[in-house]
Amino acid sequence: MQFGIQRGLTPAIKGLLIANGGVYLLQMLTSSSAIIQNFGLVPSAILNHFYIWQVFTYMFVHGGFFHILFNMFALWMFGTDLERQWGTREFLKFYLVTGIGAGIITFLLTIYSSIPTIGASGAVFGVLVAFAVLYPNRMVYIYFLFPVKVKYLVMVLIAIGILAAWRNDGDGISHFTHLGGALIGYLYLKSDWWRLGAIFRPFQKMRFKRKTRVKIKHNRKQAQLMDEVDRVLDRITELGGYDNLSEKDKKVLDDASKKLSNKKD
Protein backbone atom coordinates (compact mmCIF):
# COMPACT_ATOMS: atom_id res chain seq x y z
CA MET A 1 0.00 0.00 0.00
CA GLN A 2 1.43 3.34 -1.05
CA PHE A 3 0.62 6.56 0.71
CA GLY A 4 1.28 8.95 -2.16
CA ILE A 5 4.17 10.89 -0.70
CA GLN A 6 7.68 10.72 -2.07
CA ARG A 7 10.76 12.17 -0.44
CA GLY A 8 11.52 15.86 -0.78
CA LEU A 9 9.51 18.85 -1.95
CA THR A 10 8.84 19.38 -5.63
CA PRO A 11 9.41 22.96 -6.93
CA ALA A 12 5.76 24.03 -7.36
CA ILE A 13 4.69 22.53 -4.02
CA LYS A 14 7.61 24.25 -2.31
CA GLY A 15 6.78 27.58 -3.94
CA LEU A 16 3.09 27.35 -3.00
CA LEU A 17 3.93 26.45 0.60
CA ILE A 18 6.25 29.44 0.85
CA ALA A 19 3.72 31.80 -0.80
CA ASN A 20 0.85 30.72 1.45
CA GLY A 21 3.06 30.71 4.53
CA GLY A 22 4.39 34.17 3.70
CA VAL A 23 0.90 35.64 3.31
CA TYR A 24 -0.21 34.02 6.57
CA LEU A 25 2.82 35.48 8.36
CA LEU A 26 1.94 38.88 6.91
CA GLN A 27 -1.61 38.44 8.25
CA MET A 28 -0.22 37.76 11.72
CA LEU A 29 2.08 40.80 11.63
CA THR A 30 -0.42 43.28 10.19
CA SER A 31 -4.17 43.78 10.06
CA SER A 32 -5.50 40.38 9.04
CA SER A 33 -9.06 41.71 8.62
CA ALA A 34 -7.89 44.33 6.10
CA ILE A 35 -6.02 41.69 4.10
CA ILE A 36 -9.07 39.41 4.13
CA GLN A 37 -11.40 42.18 2.96
CA ASN A 38 -9.08 43.35 0.19
CA PHE A 39 -7.60 40.05 -0.97
CA GLY A 40 -10.16 37.49 0.10
CA LEU A 41 -12.98 36.77 -2.34
CA VAL A 42 -15.82 39.20 -1.54
CA PRO A 43 -18.46 38.84 -4.30
CA SER A 44 -20.10 42.21 -3.64
CA ALA A 45 -16.70 43.94 -3.85
CA ILE A 46 -16.02 42.30 -7.22
CA LEU A 47 -19.50 43.23 -8.44
CA ASN A 48 -19.58 46.81 -7.20
CA HIS A 49 -15.90 47.81 -7.13
CA PHE A 50 -14.35 45.46 -9.72
CA TYR A 51 -11.92 43.84 -7.30
CA ILE A 52 -11.37 41.14 -9.91
CA TRP A 53 -7.94 40.20 -8.52
CA GLN A 54 -9.73 38.57 -5.60
CA VAL A 55 -10.62 35.46 -7.64
CA PHE A 56 -6.86 34.79 -7.60
CA THR A 57 -5.59 36.24 -4.33
CA TYR A 58 -8.19 34.56 -2.08
CA MET A 59 -6.29 31.28 -2.54
CA PHE A 60 -3.35 32.59 -0.51
CA VAL A 61 -5.29 34.06 2.43
CA HIS A 62 -6.24 31.85 5.38
CA GLY A 63 -8.35 32.24 8.48
CA GLY A 64 -6.19 30.53 11.08
CA PHE A 65 -3.33 28.17 11.79
CA PHE A 66 -5.28 24.93 11.38
CA HIS A 67 -6.95 26.26 8.22
CA ILE A 68 -3.62 26.77 6.46
CA LEU A 69 -2.11 23.66 8.06
CA PHE A 70 -4.74 21.27 6.70
CA ASN A 71 -4.77 22.89 3.26
CA MET A 72 -0.99 22.83 2.90
CA PHE A 73 -0.74 19.30 4.29
CA ALA A 74 -3.30 18.06 1.74
CA LEU A 75 -1.52 19.96 -1.05
CA TRP A 76 1.78 18.35 -0.11
CA MET A 77 0.28 14.89 0.36
CA PHE A 78 -1.63 14.70 -2.92
CA GLY A 79 0.15 17.26 -5.08
CA THR A 80 3.66 15.83 -4.92
CA ASP A 81 3.00 12.79 -7.11
CA LEU A 82 0.99 14.88 -9.58
CA GLU A 83 3.82 17.34 -10.04
CA ARG A 84 6.33 14.50 -10.46
CA GLN A 85 4.16 12.96 -13.16
CA TRP A 86 3.07 16.14 -14.98
CA GLY A 87 6.04 18.39 -14.43
CA THR A 88 6.17 21.64 -12.48
CA ARG A 89 4.72 23.90 -15.17
CA GLU A 90 1.69 21.73 -15.92
CA PHE A 91 0.96 21.11 -12.24
CA LEU A 92 1.14 24.81 -11.36
CA LYS A 93 -1.10 25.62 -14.32
CA PHE A 94 -3.63 23.02 -13.13
CA TYR A 95 -3.54 24.38 -9.56
CA LEU A 96 -4.15 27.97 -10.67
CA VAL A 97 -6.90 27.05 -13.14
CA THR A 98 -8.81 25.05 -10.54
CA GLY A 99 -8.34 27.69 -7.85
CA ILE A 100 -9.39 30.60 -10.05
CA GLY A 101 -12.22 28.53 -11.54
CA ALA A 102 -13.49 27.72 -8.05
CA GLY A 103 -13.34 31.43 -7.21
CA ILE A 104 -15.35 32.38 -10.30
CA ILE A 105 -17.99 29.76 -9.49
CA THR A 106 -18.19 31.03 -5.90
CA PHE A 107 -18.65 34.59 -7.17
CA LEU A 108 -21.40 33.60 -9.60
CA LEU A 109 -23.33 31.59 -6.98
CA THR A 110 -23.03 34.17 -4.19
CA ILE A 111 -22.84 37.31 -6.28
CA TYR A 112 -24.38 39.74 -3.75
CA SER A 113 -22.65 38.33 -0.66
CA SER A 114 -20.30 40.49 1.38
CA ILE A 115 -18.85 37.51 3.28
CA PRO A 116 -15.20 36.85 2.31
CA THR A 117 -14.16 33.44 1.01
CA ILE A 118 -10.53 32.60 1.78
CA GLY A 119 -8.19 29.66 1.54
CA ALA A 120 -6.63 27.27 -0.95
CA SER A 121 -9.36 24.66 -0.51
CA GLY A 122 -10.83 25.14 -4.00
CA ALA A 123 -7.50 24.41 -5.68
CA VAL A 124 -6.74 21.63 -3.17
CA PHE A 125 -10.06 19.93 -4.01
CA GLY A 126 -9.04 20.08 -7.66
CA VAL A 127 -5.77 18.37 -6.73
CA LEU A 128 -7.70 15.74 -4.73
CA VAL A 129 -9.91 14.94 -7.71
CA ALA A 130 -6.91 14.70 -10.05
CA PHE A 131 -5.16 12.36 -7.63
CA ALA A 132 -8.27 10.18 -7.35
CA VAL A 133 -8.58 10.01 -11.15
CA LEU A 134 -4.93 9.07 -11.69
CA TYR A 135 -4.39 6.91 -8.60
CA PRO A 136 -7.90 5.69 -7.68
CA ASN A 137 -6.75 2.66 -5.68
CA ARG A 138 -3.96 4.37 -3.76
CA MET A 139 -4.48 3.89 -0.02
CA VAL A 140 -4.51 6.70 2.53
CA TYR A 141 -5.12 6.50 6.27
CA ILE A 142 -7.87 8.51 7.94
CA TYR A 143 -6.53 9.85 11.22
CA PHE A 144 -3.46 7.72 10.41
CA LEU A 145 -5.46 4.64 11.47
CA PHE A 146 -8.19 3.69 8.98
CA PRO A 147 -7.11 2.73 5.44
CA VAL A 148 -9.32 3.84 2.56
CA LYS A 149 -8.85 4.09 -1.20
CA VAL A 150 -8.47 7.63 -2.47
CA LYS A 151 -11.39 7.34 -4.90
CA TYR A 152 -13.78 6.55 -2.04
CA LEU A 153 -12.38 9.30 0.16
CA VAL A 154 -12.90 11.91 -2.56
CA MET A 155 -16.41 10.62 -3.31
CA VAL A 156 -17.35 10.96 0.37
CA LEU A 157 -15.87 14.46 0.64
CA ILE A 158 -17.77 15.62 -2.45
CA ALA A 159 -21.02 14.04 -1.20
CA ILE A 160 -20.60 15.82 2.15
CA GLY A 161 -19.96 19.09 0.34
CA ILE A 162 -23.09 18.72 -1.81
CA LEU A 163 -25.29 17.93 1.22
CA ALA A 164 -23.82 20.80 3.25
CA ALA A 165 -24.26 23.27 0.36
CA TRP A 166 -27.85 22.11 -0.15
CA ARG A 167 -28.67 22.42 3.57
CA ASN A 168 -26.87 25.77 3.86
CA ASP A 169 -26.44 25.28 7.60
CA GLY A 170 -24.06 28.23 8.01
CA ASP A 171 -21.04 26.22 9.16
CA GLY A 172 -18.64 28.91 7.92
CA ILE A 173 -17.22 26.65 5.18
CA SER A 174 -17.50 27.66 1.54
CA HIS A 175 -18.74 24.37 0.12
CA PHE A 176 -19.40 26.01 -3.25
CA THR A 177 -15.68 26.74 -3.52
CA HIS A 178 -14.75 23.14 -2.67
CA LEU A 179 -17.24 21.74 -5.16
CA GLY A 180 -16.24 24.32 -7.78
CA GLY A 181 -12.59 23.32 -7.49
CA ALA A 182 -13.51 19.64 -7.75
CA LEU A 183 -15.66 20.29 -10.83
CA ILE A 184 -13.08 22.42 -12.61
CA GLY A 185 -10.36 19.88 -11.80
CA TYR A 186 -12.40 17.04 -13.26
CA LEU A 187 -13.33 19.00 -16.40
CA TYR A 188 -9.72 20.07 -16.85
CA LEU A 189 -8.59 16.45 -16.83
CA LYS A 190 -11.36 15.22 -19.13
CA SER A 191 -11.51 18.03 -21.66
CA ASP A 192 -8.57 19.57 -23.55
CA TRP A 193 -10.50 22.84 -23.86
CA TRP A 194 -9.82 23.47 -20.16
CA ARG A 195 -6.09 23.30 -20.73
CA LEU A 196 -4.50 26.68 -21.29
CA GLY A 197 -2.30 25.39 -24.09
CA ALA A 198 -5.33 24.07 -25.94
CA ILE A 199 -6.94 27.50 -25.93
CA PHE A 200 -4.20 28.72 -28.26
CA ARG A 201 -3.99 25.50 -30.30
CA PRO A 202 -6.43 26.65 -33.04
CA PHE A 203 -4.37 29.84 -33.47
CA GLN A 204 -1.19 27.78 -33.64
CA LYS A 205 -2.75 25.62 -36.37
CA MET A 206 -3.82 28.72 -38.31
CA ARG A 207 -0.31 30.13 -38.04
CA PHE A 208 1.22 26.84 -39.19
CA LYS A 209 -1.16 26.64 -42.18
CA ARG A 210 -0.38 30.24 -43.13
CA LYS A 211 3.38 29.63 -42.96
CA THR A 212 2.95 26.44 -44.98
CA ARG A 213 0.98 28.26 -47.69
CA VAL A 214 3.64 30.98 -47.87
CA LYS A 215 6.38 28.36 -48.14
CA ILE A 216 4.53 26.47 -50.90
CA LYS A 217 3.96 29.71 -52.79
CA HIS A 218 7.63 30.61 -52.44
CA ASN A 219 8.73 27.17 -53.63
CA ARG A 220 6.37 27.39 -56.60
CA LYS A 221 7.81 30.76 -57.61
CA GLN A 222 11.33 29.43 -57.18
CA ALA A 223 10.53 26.43 -59.38
CA GLN A 224 9.11 28.73 -62.06
CA LEU A 225 12.25 30.88 -61.90
CA MET A 226 14.50 27.84 -62.35
CA ASP A 227 12.43 26.72 -65.32
CA GLU A 228 12.99 30.14 -66.86
CA VAL A 229 16.74 29.90 -66.17
CA ASP A 230 16.88 26.45 -67.81
CA ARG A 231 15.08 27.84 -70.85
CA VAL A 232 17.53 30.74 -71.17
CA LEU A 233 20.54 28.42 -70.75
CA ASP A 234 19.19 26.30 -73.56
CA ARG A 235 18.89 29.43 -75.68
CA ILE A 236 22.58 30.23 -75.04
CA THR A 237 23.51 26.84 -76.51
CA GLU A 238 21.19 27.33 -79.46
CA LEU A 239 22.36 30.87 -80.24
CA GLY A 240 26.04 30.21 -79.66
CA GLY A 241 26.75 32.43 -76.66
CA TYR A 242 25.46 34.84 -74.00
CA ASP A 243 25.90 37.91 -76.16
CA ASN A 244 23.33 36.62 -78.64
CA LEU A 245 20.55 36.54 -76.02
CA SER A 246 17.74 39.05 -76.05
CA GLU A 247 17.62 41.73 -73.35
CA LYS A 248 14.63 39.96 -71.81
CA ASP A 249 16.53 36.66 -71.45
CA LYS A 250 19.58 38.46 -70.03
CA LYS A 251 17.32 40.11 -67.44
CA VAL A 252 15.98 36.68 -66.42
CA LEU A 253 19.51 35.46 -65.70
CA ASP A 254 20.44 38.67 -63.92
CA ASP A 255 17.34 38.55 -61.66
CA ALA A 256 17.91 34.86 -60.90
CA SER A 257 21.55 35.57 -59.98
CA LYS A 258 20.52 38.35 -57.56
CA LYS A 259 17.81 36.24 -55.88
CA LEU A 260 20.11 33.27 -55.41
CA SER A 261 22.84 35.56 -54.06
CA ASN A 262 20.44 37.12 -51.52
CA LYS A 263 19.26 33.69 -50.43
CA LYS A 264 22.84 32.60 -49.68
CA ASP A 265 23.43 35.78 -47.65
Secondary structure as the mmCIF struct_conf table of DSSP 4:
data_model
#
loop_
_struct_conf.conf_type_id
_struct_conf.id
_struct_conf.beg_label_comp_id
_struct_conf.beg_label_asym_id
_struct_conf.beg_label_seq_id
_struct_conf.end_label_comp_id
_struct_conf.end_label_asym_id
_struct_conf.end_label_seq_id
BEND BEND1 GLY A 4 GLY A 4
BEND BEND2 ARG A 7 GLY A 8
HELX_RH_AL_P HELX_RH_AL_P1 PRO A 11 LEU A 29
BEND BEND3 THR A 30 THR A 30
HELX_RH_AL_P HELX_RH_AL_P2 SER A 32 PHE A 39
BEND BEND4 GLY A 40 GLY A 40
STRN STRN1 LEU A 41 LEU A 41
HELX_RH_AL_P HELX_RH_AL_P3 PRO A 43 HIS A 49
TURN_TY1_P TURN_TY1_P1 ILE A 52 TRP A 53
HELX_RH_AL_P HELX_RH_AL_P4 GLN A 54 THR A 57
HELX_RH_3T_P HELX_RH_3T_P1 TYR A 58 PHE A 60
BEND BEND5 GLY A 63 GLY A 64
HELX_RH_AL_P HELX_RH_AL_P5 PHE A 65 TRP A 86
HELX_RH_AL_P HELX_RH_AL_P6 THR A 88 LEU A 109
BEND BEND6 THR A 110 THR A 110
TURN_TY1_P TURN_TY1_P2 ILE A 111 TYR A 112
BEND BEND7 ILE A 115 ILE A 115
STRN STRN2 THR A 117 THR A 117
BEND BEND8 GLY A 119 ALA A 120
HELX_RH_AL_P HELX_RH_AL_P7 SER A 121 LEU A 134
BEND BEND9 TYR A 135 TYR A 135
TURN_TY1_P TURN_TY1_P3 PRO A 136 ASN A 137
STRN STRN3 MET A 139 ILE A 142
TURN_TY1_P TURN_TY1_P4 TYR A 143 LEU A 145
STRN STRN4 PHE A 146 LYS A 149
HELX_RH_AL_P HELX_RH_AL_P8 VAL A 150 ARG A 167
TURN_TY1_P TURN_TY1_P5 ASN A 168 ASN A 168
BEND BEND10 GLY A 172 GLY A 172
HELX_RH_AL_P HELX_RH_AL_P9 HIS A 175 LYS A 190
HELX_RH_3T_P HELX_RH_3T_P2 ASP A 192 TRP A 194
BEND BEND11 ARG A 195 ARG A 195
HELX_RH_AL_P HELX_RH_AL_P10 LEU A 196 ILE A 199
TURN_TY1_P TURN_TY1_P6 PHE A 200 PHE A 200
HELX_RH_AL_P HELX_RH_AL_P11 ARG A 201 LEU A 239
TURN_TY1_P TURN_TY1_P7 GLY A 240 GLY A 240
BEND BEND12 GLY A 241 GLY A 241
HELX_RH_3T_P HELX_RH_3T_P3 TYR A 242 ASN A 244
BEND BEND13 LEU A 245 LEU A 245
HELX_RH_AL_P HELX_RH_AL_P12 GLU A 247 LYS A 264
#
